[in-house]
Amino acid sequence: MRSWILAFGLMCVSLVLQAQDAKLAQQYYNDGEYEKAVTLYEKLSASDNNNDYYFDRYVECLMELRRFEDAEKALVKAIKRKPKETRYYVTYGRLFEMQDKDDEAQKQYLRAIEQMPAERYAINKLATAFSTVSKYDLAIQTYEKGATSLNDPLVFAYNLADLYRRKGDAPKMIGQYLNSVQASPDRTDNVKGIFQRYLSNEDMANLRQQLLDRIQASPNGNNPNLVDMLAWVYIQEKDYTSALRQLRALDRQLKENGVRVYQLAEIAANDKSYNVAIEAYEYVVQKGNGSPFFLDSKQELLRCRRNKLVEGYAYTREDLMLLEKYYEEFINEFGKSRGTAPLVVELAELEALYINNLDKAIGLLDELIKIPGLPANTLGQAKLNLGDYYLMKNDVWESTLLYSQVDKAFKDDPMGHEARYRNARLSYFSGDFKWSQSQYDILKASTSRLISNDALDQSIFIMDNLNLDTTLEAMTYYAQADLLIFQNRFNEAFVKLDSLLQLYPNHSLEDDVWYLKAKVHLKKREYSQAAGFYAKIAENYPEEIRADNSIFALAELYETQLNDKEKAMKLYEKLFIDYSGSTFAVDARKKYRVLRGDKVQ
């Protein structure tokens, strides 16, 4: 027992000393002190013949010290000891390369491939050795021969794809990654991530073509993984129509529940491709209650139809009435409840702001807010909107009561800030400018950027004009016109604005008057007239507070309605260069980059 304990103790001491030597050798190597490192690595390698790391570092040190003969002797000895360890030939080849003996080096590299065992581990190890020293062509040759020897052409497809990626050979990289997906379908998402990270637009087109060729060559053209990948490519290219065609076919082939089509609908809707989103949601709805996405699809279908109309698209009275019919059919079918409450809010908005049926909108929301157990945010939004609709009917008392209820219920929440903003706006409409400005000043610190920016604009606007107009008469005219526009009483607003210009010629509010008129034309979808007023402000009042707002609004009009991307780009560029301190500068830069074709996160 005593001798066994002694032996065990000596072994422990030996291991501790070895670990100390290994740590010291590593430090010498990292510091470039190869003379000191080589002695330790030689000792470590001799004490542990099976430790490849020690041997490799020993030879590396010899090569760094240009002790080529010693390095060669060590390699020859190692090859004799482990003839199947073909990666030694890679190091041998590098040794010859350092002596400018390229032909000899090439012989060693080829010998490594020739003598490589038909074992997956050995093949990977040799290919990795070549890759480590950037010998990508030889690593490729290794994998190709290895695949042949294993009689499995796809076994190293993923490794080959990675090597072609490092070489910058996109077509071959794409081909091998597709092979790897064919061999292991569970790699699909991983490969999509690689494609998204490394492929240019041109490479993506090459991927699309390779997928089309493979699908056409496959039996009946119905390889699900390839079809799914093709649909994904179409989505990256924002060709949602083609993506929908592929995913519908895949859904029918696999007898799925519409999940892929539903996901595409969400993507298209978020990207404002409403026609495709509507078509996709309709497909899922047609599957009936059997699909778990049936109800969500019906709701999102309504929202897409609504957004298509209200986000600047041309529409007729008939379009609005048809949309109203869709909403009412849904609400009649599923009733007014917690689940359908957001749709009731949307229907009320449609009635108030587009169909101009304020009484119906107010009736819908008055009934809705009495339903017990409504989600807090839905109830809050319903009350905010209801307050707006009462204000549009000139019922100021009911309006401020509703805003105040939301403010109290959501004290430190963005919705509470929104309620406070609307109460401040109501005071502004009523001519109580100082109190309104004090509220706007508080809201400048809001966590919501939109509320903060709007509050800042309004605060500056009131401050500038209060200082210049001691009588407040012109400001009162202006605020009254602003309220009339809010109430969709456009003709009365124009009369009020024209009176302001006649009664107060050359007043500082002149640019603001043009700005309000542009706002009216925008609400009436008279985009050319709106653009004219915005351009007038940008050209004639470049130092006024409405200048940056007008440039941004004009750029958006050229981008979305007037179909002149070049003009839009110039205006966005002007905004973030000449008005770099503007609250619109960041968004302008983003929009400029998108129009230029940059990939913006």
KOLDRENLO-639693 format. One line per 8 residues: number of its first residue (from 1); their letters; for each residue x, y, z of C-alpha. Coordinates in nm, 2 decimals. Example, Ala and Ser with C-alpha at 12.3 -4.5 7.8 and 13.67 -1.06 7.14 Angstrom:
! KOLDRENLO-639693
1) as) 1.23/-0.45/0.78 | 1.37/-0.11/0.71
***
This chain:
! KOLDRENLO-639693
1) mrswilaf) 0.00/0.00/0.00 | 0.28/0.23/0.09 | 0.46/0.18/-0.24 | 0.13/0.24/-0.43 | 0.08/0.57/-0.24 | 0.44/0.67/-0.32 | 0.39/0.59/-0.69 | 0.06/0.78/-0.70
9) glmcvslv) 0.23/1.08/-0.54 | 0.51/1.08/-0.78 | 0.27/1.06/-1.07 | 0.08/1.36/-0.93 | 0.40/1.56/-0.89 | 0.50/1.47/-1.25 | 0.16/1.59/-1.38 | 0.19/1.92/-1.20
17) lqaqdakl) 0.54/1.97/-1.33 | 0.43/1.89/-1.68 | 0.14/2.13/-1.66 | 0.38/2.40/-1.54 | 0.62/2.33/-1.83 | 0.33/2.34/-2.08 | 0.21/2.68/-1.95 | 0.56/2.82/-1.96
25) aqqyyndg) 0.62/2.68/-2.31 | 0.30/2.84/-2.43 | 0.41/3.18/-2.28 | 0.74/3.15/-2.45 | 0.58/3.06/-2.78 | 0.33/3.35/-2.76 | 0.62/3.59/-2.69 | 0.82/3.46/-2.98
33) eyekavtl) 1.09/3.32/-2.76 | 1.12/3.00/-2.97 | 1.47/2.90/-2.84 | 1.32/2.86/-2.49 | 0.99/2.72/-2.61 | 1.15/2.45/-2.83 | 1.34/2.29/-2.54 | 1.02/2.26/-2.33
41) yeklsasd) 0.81/2.13/-2.62 | 1.07/1.87/-2.71 | 1.07/1.75/-2.35 | 0.68/1.75/-2.33 | 0.65/1.57/-2.66 | 0.90/1.30/-2.56 | 0.71/1.24/-2.23 | 0.38/1.21/-2.41
49) nnndyyfd) 0.41/1.06/-2.76 | 0.03/1.07/-2.81 | -0.01/1.44/-2.76 | -0.02/1.59/-3.11 | -0.03/1.94/-2.97 | 0.31/1.92/-2.81 | 0.47/1.77/-3.12 | 0.31/2.02/-3.35
57) ryveclme) 0.44/2.31/-3.14 | 0.78/2.15/-3.12 | 0.81/2.13/-3.50 | 0.66/2.49/-3.54 | 0.94/2.62/-3.31 | 1.21/2.44/-3.51 | 1.07/2.59/-3.83 | 1.06/2.94/-3.68
65) lrrfedae) 1.42/2.89/-3.58 | 1.50/2.77/-3.93 | 1.63/2.44/-3.79 | 1.50/2.27/-4.10 | 1.71/1.95/-4.07 | 1.59/1.89/-3.71 | 1.23/1.96/-3.81 | 1.26/1.71/-4.10
73) kalvkaik) 1.41/1.44/-3.88 | 1.13/1.49/-3.63 | 0.86/1.46/-3.90 | 1.01/1.16/-4.07 | 1.03/0.98/-3.73 | 0.66/1.08/-3.66 | 0.54/0.96/-4.00 | 0.71/0.62/-3.94
81) rkpketry) 0.55/0.60/-3.60 | 0.20/0.70/-3.72 | 0.18/0.63/-4.10 | -0.20/0.70/-4.10 | -0.15/1.05/-3.96 | -0.14/1.21/-4.30 | -0.15/1.57/-4.17 | 0.22/1.53/-4.09
89) yvtygrlf) 0.27/1.55/-4.47 | 0.11/1.89/-4.47 | 0.36/2.02/-4.21 | 0.64/1.85/-4.42 | 0.52/2.04/-4.72 | 0.52/2.37/-4.54 | 0.88/2.29/-4.43 | 0.98/2.26/-4.79
97) emqdkdde) 0.79/2.58/-4.88 | 0.99/2.77/-4.62 | 1.30/2.65/-4.81 | 1.16/2.76/-5.15 | 1.13/2.39/-5.25 | 0.78/2.43/-5.40 | 0.79/2.11/-5.61 | 0.89/1.90/-5.30
105) aqkqylra) 0.62/2.07/-5.10 | 0.36/1.98/-5.36 | 0.47/1.62/-5.36 | 0.42/1.60/-4.98 | 0.07/1.76/-5.01 | -0.04/1.51/-5.27 | 0.12/1.22/-5.08 | -0.10/1.32/-4.78
113) ieqmpaer) -0.41/1.30/-5.00 | -0.30/0.97/-5.17 | -0.23/0.80/-4.84 | -0.54/0.93/-4.66 | -0.74/0.64/-4.51 | -1.11/0.60/-4.61 | -1.22/0.71/-4.27 | -1.44/1.02/-4.21
121) yainklat) -1.25/1.14/-3.91 | -0.91/1.11/-4.09 | -1.05/1.29/-4.40 | -1.18/1.58/-4.18 | -0.85/1.60/-3.99 | -0.64/1.63/-4.31 | -0.88/1.88/-4.48 | -0.87/2.09/-4.16
129) afstvsky) -0.49/2.08/-4.17 | -0.49/2.22/-4.52 | -0.75/2.48/-4.43 | -0.56/2.60/-4.13 | -0.27/2.70/-4.36 | -0.51/2.84/-4.62 | -0.45/2.56/-4.87 | -0.82/2.56/-4.97
137) dlaiqtye) -0.78/2.39/-5.31 | -0.60/2.10/-5.14 | -0.87/2.08/-4.87 | -1.13/2.07/-5.14 | -0.94/1.80/-5.32 | -0.92/1.61/-4.99 | -1.30/1.62/-4.93 | -1.38/1.53/-5.29
145) kgatslnd) -1.15/1.22/-5.28 | -1.29/1.14/-4.93 | -1.65/1.15/-5.06 | -1.56/0.91/-5.34 | -1.38/0.67/-5.11 | -1.68/0.67/-4.87 | -1.91/0.63/-5.17 | -2.12/0.93/-5.04
153) plvfaynl) -2.11/1.23/-5.27 | -2.29/1.46/-5.02 | -2.11/1.36/-4.70 | -1.88/1.66/-4.71 | -2.10/1.91/-4.89 | -2.13/2.15/-4.60 | -1.75/2.15/-4.55 | -1.69/2.21/-4.92
161) adlyrrkg) -1.94/2.49/-4.92 | -1.75/2.66/-4.64 | -1.42/2.63/-4.83 | -1.58/2.77/-5.15 | -1.71/3.06/-4.94 | -1.36/3.13/-4.81 | -1.23/3.12/-5.17 | -1.50/3.37/-5.28
169) dapkmigq) -1.65/3.12/-5.53 | -2.02/3.20/-5.47 | -2.17/2.97/-5.74 | -1.99/2.66/-5.61 | -2.05/2.77/-5.25 | -2.43/2.79/-5.32 | -2.43/2.45/-5.50 | -2.26/2.27/-5.21
177) ylnsvqas) -2.48/2.44/-4.94 | -2.78/2.32/-5.14 | -2.62/1.97/-5.15 | -2.58/1.99/-4.77 | -2.95/2.08/-4.73 | -3.04/1.78/-4.96 | -2.83/1.55/-4.74 | -2.95/1.70/-4.40
185) pdrtdnvk) -3.28/1.90/-4.43 | -3.24/2.01/-4.06 | -2.96/2.24/-4.18 | -3.20/2.45/-4.39 | -3.24/2.74/-4.14 | -2.87/2.75/-4.08 | -2.79/2.76/-4.45 | -3.05/3.04/-4.50
193) gifqryls) -2.87/3.24/-4.23 | -2.54/3.19/-4.42 | -2.69/3.30/-4.75 | -2.85/3.61/-4.59 | -2.51/3.70/-4.44 | -2.28/3.64/-4.73 | -2.48/3.66/-5.06 | -2.50/3.98/-5.27
201) nedmanlr) -2.80/4.06/-5.48 | -2.62/3.90/-5.78 | -2.54/3.59/-5.58 | -2.90/3.57/-5.46 | -3.01/3.57/-5.83 | -2.76/3.28/-5.89 | -2.91/3.09/-5.59 | -3.26/3.14/-5.73
209) qqlldriq) -3.15/3.00/-6.07 | -2.98/2.70/-5.92 | -3.29/2.62/-5.71 | -3.52/2.65/-6.02 | -3.28/2.41/-6.21 | -3.28/2.16/-5.93 | -3.66/2.17/-5.88 | -3.72/2.12/-6.25
217) aspngnnp) -3.47/1.83/-6.25 | -3.63/1.66/-5.94 | -3.91/1.40/-5.98 | -4.23/1.59/-6.05 | -4.05/1.91/-5.94 | -4.17/1.86/-5.59 | -3.87/1.86/-5.35 | -4.02/2.04/-5.05
225) nlvdmlaw) -3.69/2.16/-4.91 | -3.59/2.32/-5.24 | -3.93/2.48/-5.29 | -3.92/2.62/-4.94 | -3.57/2.76/-5.00 | -3.69/2.91/-5.33 | -3.98/3.08/-5.16 | -3.74/3.22/-4.90
233) vyiqekdy) -3.52/3.36/-5.18 | -3.83/3.53/-5.33 | -3.90/3.68/-4.99 | -3.54/3.82/-4.97 | -3.59/3.98/-5.31 | -3.93/4.11/-5.19 | -4.10/3.92/-5.48 | -4.39/3.82/-5.25
241) tsalrqlr) -4.61/3.72/-5.54 | -4.37/3.45/-5.65 | -4.31/3.34/-5.29 | -4.69/3.30/-5.24 | -4.72/3.09/-5.55 | -4.45/2.85/-5.42 | -4.58/2.83/-5.06 | -4.94/2.77/-5.17
249) aldrqlke) -4.82/2.48/-5.38 | -4.61/2.35/-5.09 | -4.90/2.38/-4.85 | -5.12/2.17/-5.08 | -4.85/1.91/-5.15 | -4.77/1.86/-4.78 | -5.14/1.90/-4.68 | -5.04/2.16/-4.41
257) ngvrvyql) -5.26/2.39/-4.22 | -5.15/2.71/-4.40 | -4.87/2.80/-4.15 | -4.61/2.90/-4.42 | -4.87/3.10/-4.62 | -4.98/3.28/-4.29 | -4.61/3.37/-4.21 | -4.56/3.51/-4.56
265) aeiaandk) -4.88/3.71/-4.52 | -4.74/3.87/-4.20 | -4.41/3.95/-4.38 | -4.59/4.11/-4.68 | -4.82/4.30/-4.46 | -4.53/4.44/-4.25 | -4.37/4.55/-4.58 | -4.69/4.71/-4.69
273) synvaiea) -4.74/4.47/-4.98 | -5.10/4.45/-4.90 | -5.23/4.29/-5.22 | -5.02/3.98/-5.16 | -5.09/3.98/-4.79 | -5.47/3.99/-4.87 | -5.44/3.71/-5.11 | -5.24/3.50/-4.86
281) yeyvvqkg) -5.48/3.56/-4.58 | -5.77/3.48/-4.80 | -5.61/3.14/-4.88 | -5.57/3.06/-4.51 | -5.93/3.17/-4.44 | -6.06/2.94/-4.72 | -5.91/2.64/-4.53 | -6.18/2.70/-4.27
289) ngspffld) -6.19/2.65/-3.89 | -5.96/2.35/-3.93 | -5.67/2.58/-3.96 | -5.54/2.72/-3.63 | -5.47/3.04/-3.82 | -5.82/3.08/-3.94 | -5.94/3.35/-3.69 | -5.61/3.54/-3.69
297) skqellrc) -5.62/3.54/-4.07 | -5.97/3.68/-4.08 | -5.87/3.97/-3.85 | -5.55/4.04/-4.03 | -5.73/4.03/-4.36 | -5.95/4.31/-4.25 | -5.66/4.51/-4.13 | -5.47/4.47/-4.46
305) rrnklveg) -5.78/4.58/-4.66 | -5.81/4.88/-4.43 | -5.44/4.97/-4.45 | -5.45/4.93/-4.83 | -5.71/5.20/-4.84 | -5.60/5.45/-4.58 | -5.22/5.45/-4.63 | -5.22/5.68/-4.93
313) yaytredl) -5.38/5.45/-5.19 | -5.65/5.58/-5.42 | -6.00/5.47/-5.31 | -6.36/5.55/-5.38 | -6.67/5.58/-5.16 | -6.77/5.24/-5.28 | -6.44/5.10/-5.16 | -6.50/5.24/-4.81
321) mllekyye) -6.85/5.11/-4.79 | -6.73/4.76/-4.89 | -6.47/4.77/-4.62 | -6.73/4.88/-4.37 | -6.94/4.58/-4.48 | -6.65/4.34/-4.42 | -6.59/4.48/-4.07 | -6.96/4.46/-3.98
329) efinefgk) -6.99/4.10/-4.11 | -6.69/4.00/-3.89 | -6.82/4.17/-3.58 | -7.18/4.04/-3.63 | -7.03/3.68/-3.67 | -6.80/3.69/-3.37 | -6.98/3.95/-3.15 | -6.83/4.24/-2.95
337) srgtaplv) -6.60/4.11/-2.69 | -6.24/4.13/-2.56 | -6.12/3.95/-2.87 | -6.29/4.16/-3.13 | -6.26/4.50/-2.94 | -5.96/4.62/-3.15 | -6.16/4.56/-3.47 | -6.45/4.77/-3.33
345) velaelea) -6.20/5.05/-3.26 | -6.08/5.02/-3.62 | -6.44/5.02/-3.76 | -6.51/5.34/-3.55 | -6.20/5.50/-3.70 | -6.32/5.41/-4.05 | -6.66/5.57/-3.98 | -6.52/5.89/-3.82
353) lyinnldk) -6.22/5.97/-4.04 | -6.32/5.83/-4.38 | -6.69/5.77/-4.41 | -6.76/6.08/-4.20 | -7.03/5.92/-3.99 | -6.93/6.06/-3.65 | -7.24/5.96/-3.47 | -7.20/5.59/-3.57
361) aiglldel) -6.83/5.60/-3.46 | -6.92/5.75/-3.13 | -7.20/5.50/-3.08 | -6.97/5.21/-3.15 | -6.71/5.33/-2.90 | -6.96/5.43/-2.63 | -7.09/5.08/-2.64 | -6.75/4.92/-2.65
369) ikipglpa) -6.60/5.09/-2.34 | -6.89/4.96/-2.13 | -6.79/4.60/-2.20 | -6.64/4.45/-1.88 | -6.29/4.31/-1.88 | -6.16/4.49/-2.18 | -5.77/4.48/-2.20 | -5.64/4.81/-2.05
377) ntlgqakl) -5.46/4.92/-2.37 | -5.76/4.86/-2.59 | -5.99/5.05/-2.35 | -5.74/5.33/-2.33 | -5.71/5.36/-2.71 | -6.09/5.35/-2.75 | -6.13/5.64/-2.50 | -5.86/5.84/-2.68
385) nlgdyylm) -6.03/5.79/-3.01 | -6.37/5.87/-2.86 | -6.23/6.19/-2.72 | -6.11/6.29/-3.07 | -6.45/6.21/-3.22 | -6.63/6.42/-2.96 | -6.39/6.70/-3.03 | -6.47/6.67/-3.40
393) kndvwest) -6.83/6.73/-3.30 | -6.72/7.03/-3.09 | -6.80/6.86/-2.76 | -6.49/6.99/-2.58 | -6.60/6.89/-2.23 | -6.66/6.53/-2.31 | -6.34/6.52/-2.51 | -6.12/6.65/-2.22
401) llysqvdk) -6.29/6.42/-1.97 | -6.20/6.11/-2.18 | -5.84/6.23/-2.23 | -5.81/6.29/-1.86 | -5.94/5.94/-1.77 | -5.67/5.79/-1.99 | -5.40/6.02/-1.85 | -5.49/5.91/-1.49
409) afkddpmg) -5.51/5.54/-1.58 | -5.17/5.54/-1.77 | -4.98/5.79/-1.56 | -4.62/5.69/-1.66 | -4.70/5.50/-1.98 | -4.67/5.62/-2.34 | -5.05/5.60/-2.37 | -5.08/5.84/-2.07
417) hearyrna) -4.83/6.08/-2.25 | -5.05/6.06/-2.56 | -5.35/6.15/-2.36 | -5.16/6.45/-2.21 | -5.05/6.55/-2.55 | -5.41/6.55/-2.68 | -5.53/6.75/-2.38 | -5.25/7.00/-2.45
425) rlsyfsgd) -5.36/7.01/-2.82 | -5.72/7.08/-2.71 | -5.61/7.37/-2.50 | -5.41/7.50/-2.80 | -5.73/7.47/-3.02 | -5.92/7.67/-2.75 | -5.66/7.95/-2.74 | -5.51/7.87/-2.40
433) fkwsqsqy) -5.16/7.89/-2.55 | -4.95/7.94/-2.24 | -5.09/7.64/-2.06 | -5.07/7.43/-2.37 | -4.71/7.52/-2.42 | -4.62/7.43/-2.06 | -4.77/7.08/-2.12 | -4.58/7.04/-2.44
441) dilkasts) -4.26/7.14/-2.26 | -4.32/6.85/-2.01 | -4.39/6.61/-2.29 | -4.06/6.69/-2.47 | -3.91/6.43/-2.23 | -4.16/6.16/-2.32 | -4.02/5.81/-2.39 | -4.22/5.80/-2.71
449) rlisndal) -4.01/5.97/-2.99 | -4.32/6.06/-3.19 | -4.49/6.23/-2.90 | -4.16/6.40/-2.79 | -4.09/6.53/-3.14 | -4.45/6.66/-3.19 | -4.45/6.82/-2.85 | -4.11/6.99/-2.93
457) dqsifimd) -4.24/7.12/-3.26 | -4.56/7.26/-3.10 | -4.37/7.41/-2.81 | -4.13/7.60/-3.04 | -4.42/7.71/-3.27 | -4.62/7.86/-2.98 | -4.31/8.02/-2.82 | -4.20/8.18/-3.14
465) nlnldttl) -4.54/8.33/-3.22 | -4.64/8.42/-2.86 | -4.32/8.64/-2.85 | -4.41/8.81/-3.17 | -4.78/8.86/-3.14 | -4.88/9.03/-2.82 | -5.25/9.05/-2.92 | -5.27/8.67/-2.99
473) eamtyyaq) -5.54/8.74/-3.25 | -5.35/8.59/-3.54 | -5.25/8.29/-3.34 | -5.62/8.24/-3.24 | -5.72/8.25/-3.61 | -5.45/8.00/-3.68 | -5.55/7.76/-3.40 | -5.92/7.78/-3.50
481) adllifqn) -5.83/7.69/-3.86 | -5.62/7.40/-3.73 | -5.92/7.27/-3.53 | -6.14/7.30/-3.84 | -5.89/7.09/-4.03 | -5.89/6.83/-3.75 | -6.27/6.83/-3.78 | -6.25/6.78/-4.16
489) rfneafvk) -6.42/7.11/-4.22 | -6.17/7.20/-4.49 | -6.36/7.48/-4.67 | -6.42/7.67/-4.34 | -6.05/7.62/-4.25 | -5.94/7.78/-4.58 | -6.17/8.08/-4.53 | -6.02/8.12/-4.18
497) ldsllqly) -5.66/8.10/-4.31 | -5.73/8.34/-4.60 | -5.88/8.59/-4.35 | -5.56/8.56/-4.14 | -5.34/8.65/-4.44 | -5.56/8.94/-4.53 | -5.59/9.08/-4.18 | -5.22/9.02/-4.09
505) pnhsledd) -5.01/9.06/-4.40 | -4.64/8.96/-4.37 | -4.71/8.80/-4.04 | -4.46/8.54/-3.91 | -4.74/8.28/-3.94 | -4.73/8.30/-4.31 | -4.53/7.99/-4.37 | -4.74/7.81/-4.11
513) vwylkakv) -5.05/7.90/-4.31 | -4.90/7.74/-4.62 | -4.81/7.44/-4.41 | -5.17/7.40/-4.29 | -5.30/7.43/-4.64 | -5.06/7.16/-4.75 | -5.19/6.94/-4.47 | -5.55/6.99/-4.60
521) hlkkreys) -5.45/6.89/-4.96 | -5.27/6.58/-4.81 | -5.58/6.47/-4.62 | -5.79/6.52/-4.94 | -5.53/6.31/-5.13 | -5.45/6.61/-5.36 | -5.08/6.53/-5.36 | -4.95/6.77/-5.63
529) qaagfyak) -5.11/7.07/-5.46 | -4.97/6.96/-5.12 | -4.62/6.92/-5.28 | -4.65/7.27/-5.42 | -4.71/7.42/-5.07 | -4.43/7.22/-4.91 | -4.19/7.32/-5.19 | -4.29/7.69/-5.14
537) iaenypee) -4.21/7.67/-4.77 | -3.87/7.50/-4.82 | -3.77/7.76/-5.08 | -3.90/8.08/-4.93 | -3.88/8.01/-4.56 | -3.56/7.79/-4.51 | -3.49/7.93/-4.16 | -3.84/7.89/-4.02
545) iradnsif) -3.95/7.60/-3.80 | -4.17/7.45/-4.07 | -3.88/7.41/-4.32 | -3.75/7.07/-4.21 | -4.11/6.93/-4.17 | -4.19/7.05/-4.52 | -3.88/6.90/-4.68 | -3.94/6.57/-4.51
553) alaelyet) -4.31/6.56/-4.61 | -4.23/6.66/-4.97 | -3.96/6.39/-4.99 | -4.22/6.13/-4.87 | -4.47/6.25/-5.13 | -4.21/6.21/-5.41 | -4.12/5.87/-5.27 | -4.47/5.72/-5.22
561) qlndkeka) -4.72/5.92/-5.44 | -4.55/6.12/-5.71 | -4.31/5.84/-5.82 | -3.99/6.04/-5.84 | -3.73/5.85/-5.63 | -3.45/6.08/-5.74 | -3.61/6.39/-5.61 | -3.70/6.21/-5.29
569) mklyeklf) -3.34/6.11/-5.24 | -3.21/6.47/-5.30 | -3.46/6.60/-5.05 | -3.38/6.34/-4.78 | -3.01/6.42/-4.84 | -3.07/6.79/-4.81 | -3.25/6.73/-4.48 | -2.98/6.53/-4.30
577) idysgstf) -2.70/6.76/-4.43 | -2.85/7.11/-4.41 | -3.08/7.03/-4.11 | -2.87/6.79/-3.92 | -3.02/6.89/-3.59 | -3.38/6.82/-3.71 | -3.59/6.56/-3.55 | -3.63/6.41/-3.90
585) avdarkky) -3.26/6.39/-3.98 | -3.22/6.02/-3.86 | -3.52/5.90/-4.05 | -3.42/6.10/-4.36 | -3.08/5.93/-4.36 | -3.24/5.59/-4.33 | -3.49/5.65/-4.61 | -3.21/5.79/-4.83
593) rvlrgdkv) -3.00/5.48/-4.78 | -3.30/5.25/-4.86 | -3.37/5.44/-5.18 | -3.00/5.42/-5.27 | -3.02/5.04/-5.24 | -2.82/4.99/-4.91 | -2.91/4.71/-4.68 | -3.05/4.89/-4.37
601) q) -3.11/4.70/-4.05
***
